[in-house]
């Protein structure tokens, strides 16, 4: 798991959006494993292309850019991989319901999510519905932008458990968080971001919270210095 640390305004989220094909990039690329020994460099032109290549993005603002707030959990969970529950041009609603219920149970989401719109759910349940979407898509790389912001302590623990299960399954995680304790607890490596640029990378064992804060502050004020 790679953590992205930085001050407010360091534009960490734009790195996530560039990786996911939302923001147009002019240089660079992503090295994807095409076989056991070879890599191919790619640059995604759209989110749909990123999804086809196994990428997932849990956005910073689940209400405006993540969820369909006026829908129940079913379409919110299946939308990124909807072809899995289609036959020719027809949506298999019964299959969609089975899939959604399975993931609602797996992630301990409120059963109310199956019958009520996600806008009526707590922040923690909403966030878990988003995670369920990307589990259903069978993503290989999860980009999680502030995954525990605005949720209660109990829901945070559940999200952490799910993230650890994702990494144990051999998936990659990029964790963006303003919470330095969260980054240090969850990440294997931490990158410091300033103006959309990674300026330092550390193994988490090699840096303390105070040192990480200082690095982020110095990086964020490098131009002034």
C-alpha positions as CSV (number, residue, x, y, z in Angstrom):
1,X,0.0,0.0,0.0
2,X,1.3,3.4,-1.0
3,X,0.2,6.4,1.0
4,X,0.1,9.9,-0.4
5,X,0.7,12.7,2.1
6,X,0.7,16.4,1.7
7,X,-0.8,19.7,2.9
8,X,-4.2,20.9,1.9
9,X,-3.7,22.3,-1.6
10,X,-0.9,19.9,-2.5
11,X,-3.4,18.5,-5.2
12,X,-3.0,14.9,-4.3
13,X,-6.4,14.2,-5.7
14,X,-5.3,15.3,-9.1
15,X,-2.7,12.6,-9.2
16,X,-5.5,10.1,-8.5
17,X,-7.7,11.6,-11.2
18,X,-4.8,11.5,-13.7
19,X,-4.2,7.9,-13.0
20,X,-7.9,7.1,-13.5
21,X,-8.2,9.0,-16.8
22,X,-10.3,11.9,-15.5
23,X,-7.6,14.5,-15.9
24,X,-5.7,14.7,-19.2
25,X,-2.0,14.1,-18.8
26,X,0.8,15.3,-21.1
27,X,3.6,13.1,-20.1
28,X,4.4,9.9,-18.2
29,X,2.5,6.8,-17.9
30,X,1.6,3.7,-15.8
31,X,3.6,0.5,-16.0
32,X,1.2,-2.4,-16.0
33,X,2.3,-6.0,-15.7
34,X,1.4,-7.7,-19.0
35,X,3.1,-11.0,-18.0
36,X,5.2,-12.3,-15.2
37,X,8.3,-10.7,-16.5
38,X,7.3,-7.8,-18.7
39,X,5.5,-4.5,-18.2
40,X,3.8,-2.2,-20.7
41,X,3.4,1.6,-20.2
42,X,-0.1,3.0,-20.4
43,X,-1.9,6.3,-20.0
44,X,-5.6,6.1,-19.7
45,X,-7.8,8.5,-21.7
46,X,-11.0,7.9,-19.7
47,X,-12.3,6.3,-16.5
48,X,-13.9,3.5,-18.5
49,X,-10.5,2.6,-19.9
50,X,-9.0,2.6,-16.4
51,X,-11.8,0.3,-15.2
52,X,-11.2,-2.1,-18.0
53,X,-7.5,-2.3,-17.0
54,X,-8.4,-3.1,-13.4
55,X,-8.3,0.3,-11.7
56,X,-10.8,1.6,-9.1
57,X,-11.2,5.1,-7.7
58,X,-13.0,5.9,-4.5
59,X,-13.4,9.7,-4.8
60,X,-12.8,12.2,-2.1
61,X,-16.5,13.4,-2.2
62,X,-18.7,10.4,-2.3
63,X,-21.9,12.5,-2.5
64,X,-21.0,14.6,-5.6
65,X,-18.6,12.3,-7.5
66,X,-19.1,8.8,-6.1
67,X,-22.6,7.7,-5.5
68,X,-26.0,7.9,-7.2
69,X,-27.6,9.3,-4.1
70,X,-31.2,8.7,-5.3
71,X,-30.7,5.0,-6.1
72,X,-30.5,2.0,-3.8
73,X,-27.3,-0.1,-3.3
74,X,-28.0,-2.4,-6.2
75,X,-27.2,0.0,-9.2
76,X,-24.5,1.8,-7.1
77,X,-22.7,-1.5,-6.6
78,X,-23.0,-2.9,-10.2
79,X,-22.6,0.2,-12.3
80,X,-18.8,-0.1,-12.9
81,X,-19.0,-3.7,-14.1
82,X,-22.6,-3.8,-15.3
83,X,-21.8,-6.1,-18.2
84,X,-21.4,-8.9,-15.7
85,X,-25.1,-8.8,-15.0
86,X,-26.3,-8.3,-18.6
87,X,-27.5,-10.8,-21.1
88,X,-27.3,-9.4,-24.6
89,X,-29.0,-6.0,-24.1
90,X,-31.0,-7.0,-21.0
91,X,-30.1,-6.2,-17.4
92,X,-30.6,-9.2,-15.1
93,X,-32.3,-7.5,-12.2
94,X,-32.6,-10.7,-10.1
95,X,-28.9,-11.4,-10.5
96,X,-28.1,-7.7,-9.6
97,X,-30.1,-8.1,-6.4
98,X,-28.2,-11.3,-5.5
99,X,-24.9,-9.6,-6.1
100,X,-25.8,-6.6,-4.1
101,X,-27.1,-8.5,-1.2
102,X,-23.9,-10.7,-1.1
103,X,-21.7,-7.6,-0.9
104,X,-24.0,-5.8,1.6
105,X,-23.7,-8.9,3.9
106,X,-19.9,-9.2,3.3
107,X,-19.2,-5.6,4.2
108,X,-21.8,-5.4,7.0
109,X,-23.7,-2.6,5.2
110,X,-27.1,-1.8,6.6
111,X,-29.7,-4.0,5.0
112,X,-31.7,-0.8,4.5
113,X,-29.3,-0.1,1.6
114,X,-31.2,-2.7,-0.5
115,X,-34.6,-1.0,-0.2
116,X,-33.8,2.7,0.5
117,X,-31.8,5.2,-1.5
118,X,-28.1,5.5,-0.4
119,X,-28.8,9.2,0.4
120,X,-30.6,8.0,3.5
121,X,-27.7,6.0,4.8
122,X,-25.0,7.0,7.2
123,X,-21.6,8.2,5.8
124,X,-20.0,4.9,6.8
125,X,-22.6,2.8,5.0
126,X,-22.3,5.0,1.9
127,X,-18.5,4.6,1.8
128,X,-18.9,0.8,2.1
129,X,-21.3,0.8,-0.8
130,X,-18.6,2.5,-2.9
131,X,-16.0,-0.1,-1.8
132,X,-18.5,-2.8,-2.7
133,X,-18.7,-1.3,-6.3
134,X,-15.0,-1.8,-6.8
135,X,-14.9,-5.2,-5.2
136,X,-17.6,-6.3,-7.7
137,X,-15.6,-4.9,-10.6
138,X,-12.7,-7.1,-9.5
139,X,-10.2,-4.3,-9.6
140,X,-6.5,-4.9,-9.1
141,X,-5.5,-1.3,-8.1
142,X,-7.6,0.6,-5.6
143,X,-7.1,4.4,-5.4
144,X,-8.8,5.4,-2.2
145,X,-9.1,9.2,-1.7
146,X,-9.9,10.0,1.9
147,X,-11.8,6.8,2.5
148,X,-12.6,7.4,6.2
149,X,-13.4,11.1,6.0
150,X,-16.8,12.0,7.6
151,X,-17.5,8.5,9.0
152,X,-17.7,7.4,12.6
153,X,-15.1,5.4,14.5
154,X,-16.8,2.0,14.1
155,X,-17.2,2.5,10.4
156,X,-13.6,3.5,10.1
157,X,-12.5,0.2,11.7
158,X,-14.6,-1.7,9.2
159,X,-13.1,0.2,6.3
160,X,-9.6,-0.5,7.5
161,X,-10.4,-4.2,7.8
162,X,-11.7,-4.2,4.2
163,X,-8.6,-2.4,3.0
164,X,-6.4,-4.9,4.7
165,X,-8.4,-7.8,3.1
166,X,-7.9,-6.1,-0.3
167,X,-4.1,-6.0,0.1
168,X,-4.0,-9.6,1.5
169,X,-5.7,-10.7,-1.7
170,X,-2.7,-9.4,-3.7
171,X,-4.3,-6.1,-4.8
172,X,-2.6,-2.8,-4.8
173,X,-3.8,0.2,-2.8
174,X,-3.0,3.9,-3.2
175,X,-4.2,5.7,0.0
176,X,-4.7,9.4,0.0
177,X,-5.3,10.9,3.4
178,X,-4.8,14.1,5.4
179,X,-4.6,11.9,8.6
180,X,-0.9,11.2,9.1
181,X,-1.7,8.6,11.8
182,X,-3.9,6.8,9.3
183,X,-1.1,6.9,6.6
184,X,1.5,5.6,9.0
185,X,-0.7,2.8,10.3
186,X,-1.9,1.6,6.9
187,X,0.8,2.2,4.4
188,X,3.9,0.3,3.5
189,X,5.5,3.3,1.8
190,X,4.5,7.0,2.0
191,X,5.0,9.6,-0.8
192,X,5.0,13.3,0.0
193,X,3.2,15.4,-2.6
194,X,3.6,19.0,-3.4
195,X,1.9,20.7,-6.4
196,X,0.9,17.4,-8.0
197,X,4.5,16.2,-7.7
198,X,5.9,13.4,-5.5
199,X,9.0,15.0,-3.9
200,X,9.9,12.3,-1.3
201,X,9.2,8.6,-0.7
202,X,9.8,6.8,2.5
203,X,9.3,3.3,4.0
204,X,6.9,3.9,6.9
205,X,9.4,2.4,9.3
206,X,11.9,5.0,8.4
207,X,9.9,8.1,9.3
208,X,7.9,9.3,12.3
209,X,4.7,11.3,12.4
210,X,6.6,14.4,13.3
211,X,9.2,13.9,10.5
212,X,6.4,13.3,8.0
213,X,4.6,16.4,9.1
214,X,7.8,18.4,8.7
215,X,8.5,16.9,5.3
216,X,5.0,17.8,4.1
217,X,5.4,21.3,5.5
218,X,8.8,21.9,4.0
219,X,7.7,20.5,0.7
220,X,4.6,22.6,0.7
221,X,6.7,25.8,1.4
222,X,9.7,24.9,-0.7
223,X,9.1,27.8,-3.1
224,X,8.9,30.3,-0.3
225,X,12.1,29.0,1.2
